[in-house]
Amino acid sequence: MTEIYNRIQQLCRTKGINVTFLCSACGIPRASLSDYKSGRKKTLSASTLAKIAEYFGVSVDYLYGGETAPLDNNSLKVALFGGSENVDDEMLNEVKQYAKFIMERRNENK
């Protein structure tokens, strides 16, 4: 499997969707990604990549593995809480503070 497909799958997981839903939302044939994943197709068209990148709010370069996508608060909420809509910014900030505490404690013990 290519880096591009891996990135697409990761973005889908982060957003809480599957590749089939992504294809439907972007208006691209599901077979395009299936064929690409299996190796029957060697590339994805620029149009397909642009639609996927636009859907996720990332660059095509990110899909190719070039840059690191910034994690916004919504992505963090999905990653940490499974996308619960009951998570507010205060809860997210508590988790961030706890993560900072853990890192500081780990660095002190080294």
C-alpha positions in Angstrom: 0.0 0.0 0.0 1.3 3.4 -0.8 1.9 6.4 1.4 -0.9 8.2 -0.3 -3.5 5.6 0.5 -2.2 5.3 4.0 -2.6 9.0 4.5 -6.1 8.9 3.1 -7.1 6.1 5.4 -5.6 7.9 8.4 -7.5 11.1 7.5 -10.7 9.0 7.2 -10.1 7.5 10.7 -9.5 10.9 12.1 -12.7 12.2 10.7 -14.6 9.1 11.7 -15.6 8.1 8.2 -14.6 5.2 5.8 -13.2 5.4 2.3 -16.5 4.6 0.7 -18.1 7.6 2.4 -15.2 9.8 1.3 -15.6 8.7 -2.3 -19.3 9.5 -2.2 -18.7 12.9 -0.6 -16.1 13.8 -3.1 -17.9 12.4 -6.1 -15.1 10.0 -7.1 -15.6 6.4 -8.0 -14.9 4.0 -5.1 -13.2 1.7 -7.6 -10.5 4.3 -8.2 -9.2 4.0 -4.6 -9.8 0.2 -4.5 -7.8 -0.3 -7.7 -5.1 2.0 -6.4 -4.9 0.2 -3.0 -4.6 -3.2 -4.7 -2.0 -2.1 -7.2 -4.3 -2.5 -10.3 -4.0 1.2 -10.8 -0.5 2.9 -10.3 -1.6 6.5 -9.8 -4.6 8.6 -8.9 -5.5 11.5 -11.1 -4.7 15.1 -10.1 -8.4 15.8 -10.0 -9.1 12.9 -7.6 -6.2 14.0 -5.3 -7.3 17.6 -5.4 -10.9 16.6 -4.4 -9.6 14.4 -1.5 -7.2 17.1 -0.3 -9.9 19.7 -0.4 -12.4 17.5 1.5 -9.9 17.1 4.3 -8.5 20.6 4.2 -4.9 19.4 3.5 -2.6 19.9 0.6 -2.0 17.4 -2.2 1.6 17.5 -1.0 0.5 16.2 2.4 -1.2 13.3 0.7 2.1 12.5 -1.0 3.8 12.4 2.4 5.5 15.8 2.1 4.3 18.0 4.9 2.8 17.3 8.3 -0.9 18.2 8.6 -1.7 20.5 11.4 -4.0 19.1 14.0 -6.9 21.4 14.8 -9.0 21.1 17.9 -11.7 19.1 16.1 -9.2 16.5 14.9 -7.8 16.3 18.5 -11.3 15.8 19.9 -11.9 12.9 17.4 -8.6 11.3 18.2 -8.9 11.6 22.0 -12.6 11.3 22.5 -13.9 9.4 19.5 -15.6 12.4 18.0 -18.1 13.0 20.8 -19.9 16.2 20.3 -20.1 16.7 24.1 -16.4 17.5 24.3 -15.9 21.2 24.9 -12.7 23.3 24.7 -12.3 23.2 28.5 -12.2 19.4 28.4 -9.7 19.4 25.6 -7.5 21.9 27.4 -7.5 19.7 30.5 -6.2 16.8 28.4 -3.5 19.0 26.8 -2.4 20.1 30.3 -2.3 16.6 31.5 -0.2 15.6 28.4 2.2 18.4 29.2 2.4 17.3 32.8 3.3 13.7 31.7 6.0 15.0 29.3 7.5 17.2 32.0 7.5 14.3 34.5 9.1 12.0 32.0 11.8 14.5 31.2 12.5 15.0 34.9 13.0 11.2 35.4 15.6 10.9 32.6 
